[in-house]
Amino acid sequence: MPKHHTYFPLRPCVKHYSHNHPLRPIDQIQEDEELVCSGCGLQAIGSTLMCTKSDCDFLLHKSCFKLNPLLLHQSHPNHFLQLLPTPPRNANFFICDACNDYGTGFDYHCSLCKFNLHVGCSRLPKTVNHMDHQHLLTLYYSFSCIDHNITSFVCDVCGQHLENKLWVYYCDKCDYGIHSRCTIPHCTDHMYDSV
């Protein structure tokens, strides 16, 4: 265990359905340790729960530990999404339907529709301030939700042509749009309030 952790051996261990070993609360993980949450795949800093086995690197944000096992998300309103601790169908990874990036940790999944959602994408706010644009950007779950007549969409940050199913942040005043992967690192507000 890295020496930077504040470790209280008398704190009770807890179990989480996603992991075989007990987990122990850790007050602070320093940012320079560059550890990754096994649930959401984002950098683990602050309060976390860490596996008690010395040869196991499993750890979770407290917020990932408390995730709801079922989620009804606006992007997939007809079915509940089940939180899976690993990618579905014994695969090594899944592709998120929001951002088209892969994931190896927790997955909000609909088995009927083969729909997958990163934990982080499930928490994206409806509006964000972006450092490259003066107006609030609104989240749309596909570019056809902006206007059914749009036949293609190009991200104003990276220039990539996007598939219609990918989520975009858009300003209708300026016809300015960004897909979620380009939006996340450049927001002026912290997007994951509970992570």
C-alpha positions in Angstrom: 0.0 0.0 0.0 1.4 3.4 -0.9 2.7 5.4 2.1 0.5 8.5 1.3 -2.7 6.8 2.4 -4.3 7.7 5.7 -5.0 4.1 6.9 -7.1 3.2 9.9 -6.8 -0.5 10.5 -9.6 -0.5 13.1 -12.2 0.7 10.5 -14.6 -2.1 9.7 -14.2 -3.8 6.3 -17.2 -3.9 4.0 -18.2 -6.2 1.1 -19.3 -5.1 -2.4 -21.0 -7.5 -4.8 -18.4 -6.7 -7.5 -15.4 -8.0 -5.7 -14.5 -11.2 -3.8 -12.3 -9.6 -1.1 -13.3 -7.2 1.8 -12.7 -3.5 1.2 -11.5 -1.0 3.7 -12.2 2.8 3.7 -9.2 5.0 2.9 -9.6 8.7 3.7 -7.3 10.2 1.1 -5.5 9.1 -2.1 -3.2 11.7 -3.4 -3.7 12.9 -7.0 0.0 12.1 -7.9 -0.5 8.4 -7.2 -2.5 8.1 -10.4 -4.7 5.2 -9.3 -7.8 4.3 -11.2 -11.2 3.4 -9.7 -12.1 -0.2 -10.7 -15.8 0.9 -11.1 -15.9 4.0 -13.3 -12.4 3.9 -14.7 -11.7 7.5 -13.6 -8.8 8.6 -11.5 -9.2 7.7 -7.8 -8.6 10.6 -5.5 -10.0 11.5 -2.2 -12.2 9.0 -0.2 -12.1 5.5 -1.6 -12.5 1.9 -0.5 -9.5 -0.3 -1.2 -9.1 -4.1 -1.2 -7.6 -5.5 1.9 -5.5 -8.0 0.0 -2.0 -6.7 -0.5 -1.6 -8.3 -4.0 -5.0 -6.9 -5.3 -5.3 -3.4 -6.7 -9.1 -3.2 -6.7 -10.4 0.1 -5.3 -13.6 2.1 -5.6 -14.7 5.7 -5.2 -17.2 5.9 -2.3 -19.8 7.1 -4.9 -19.1 4.1 -7.1 -19.5 1.8 -4.1 -23.0 3.4 -3.6 -24.2 3.2 -7.2 -27.8 2.0 -7.7 -27.9 -1.5 -9.1 -30.8 -0.4 -11.4 -31.0 2.9 -13.3 -33.8 4.3 -15.5 -31.9 6.7 -17.7 -33.5 9.3 -19.9 -31.3 8.1 -22.8 -32.9 4.6 -22.6 -36.3 5.2 -21.0 -38.1 2.0 -21.9 -35.9 -0.4 -19.9 -34.0 -0.3 -16.6 -30.2 -0.5 -16.9 -28.6 -3.1 -14.6 -25.2 -2.2 -13.1 -22.8 -5.0 -14.1 -19.4 -5.3 -12.3 -17.7 -6.5 -15.4 -18.4 -6.2 -19.2 -21.4 -8.3 -20.4 -21.1 -11.7 -22.0 -17.7 -12.5 -20.4 -16.0 -9.9 -22.7 -12.9 -8.0 -21.7 -14.5 -4.7 -22.6 -17.7 -3.0 -23.7 -18.4 -0.1 -26.0 -20.4 2.8 -24.4 -23.4 3.9 -26.4 -23.0 7.5 -25.3 -19.4 8.2 -26.2 -18.3 5.2 -28.3 -15.3 4.6 -26.1 -14.5 1.3 -24.5 -15.0 0.4 -20.8 -13.6 -2.4 -18.6 -15.2 -1.6 -15.3 -18.8 -1.1 -14.2 -21.4 -1.0 -17.0 -25.0 0.1 -16.9 -26.4 -2.5 -19.3 -29.7 -3.4 -21.0 -29.6 -7.0 -22.0 -32.7 -6.7 -24.2 -31.2 -3.9 -26.4 -27.5 -4.6 -25.9 -27.2 -1.0 -24.6 -24.1 -0.1 -22.5 -23.3 3.0 -20.6 -20.2 4.1 -18.7 -20.9 5.1 -15.1 -19.4 8.5 -15.9 -21.6 8.9 -19.0 -24.7 8.0 -16.9 -23.9 11.1 -14.7 -23.3 13.7 -17.4 -25.2 16.9 -16.6 -28.0 18.2 -18.9 -26.0 21.5 -19.4 -22.4 22.5 -19.1 -20.2 25.6 -19.4 -17.5 24.9 -21.9 -14.3 27.0 -21.9 -14.4 27.4 -25.7 -17.9 28.7 -25.9 -19.8 31.6 -24.3 -23.2 29.9 -24.0 -24.4 26.9 -22.0 -24.3 23.7 -24.0 -27.2 21.3 -23.7 -26.9 17.5 -23.8 -28.7 15.6 -26.6 -28.7 11.8 -26.8 -28.2 11.9 -30.6 -27.9 14.7 -33.1 -31.3 13.9 -34.7 -32.7 15.0 -31.3 -31.5 18.5 -32.1 -33.3 18.5 -35.5 -34.6 15.5 -37.5 -33.3 17.1 -40.7 -29.7 17.0 -39.7 -28.0 14.2 -41.7 -24.4 14.6 -40.3 -22.7 16.1 -37.4 -19.1 17.3 -37.0 -17.6 18.0 -33.6 -16.6 21.7 -33.4 -13.6 20.7 -31.2 -11.9 17.7 -33.0 -13.6 17.8 -36.4 -14.7 14.2 -36.2 -17.9 13.1 -38.0 -20.2 11.5 -35.4 -22.6 8.6 -35.6 -26.2 9.7 -34.9 -26.4 7.5 -31.8 -23.6 9.4 -30.0 -24.3 12.0 -27.4 -23.5 15.7 -28.1 -23.5 18.9 -26.2 -25.0 21.6 -28.4 -25.7 25.4 -28.5 -28.7 26.1 -30.8 -28.0 29.9 -30.7 -24.6 29.4 -32.4 -25.0 26.0 -34.1 -22.0 24.9 -32.0 -21.7 21.2 -30.9 -19.2 18.9 -29.3 -19.4 15.2 -28.7 -19.1 14.1 -25.1 -15.5 12.9 -25.3 -14.3 16.3 -26.3 -16.5 18.1 -23.8 -15.5 16.4 -20.6 -11.8 17.5 -20.2 -12.6 21.1 -21.2 -15.6 22.0 -19.0 -15.3 24.9 -16.6 -17.6 23.2 -14.1 -16.8 19.9 -12.4 -19.0 17.4 -14.3 -19.0 14.5 -11.9 -20.2 16.0 -8.7 -20.4 12.7 -6.8 -17.2 11.0 -8.0 
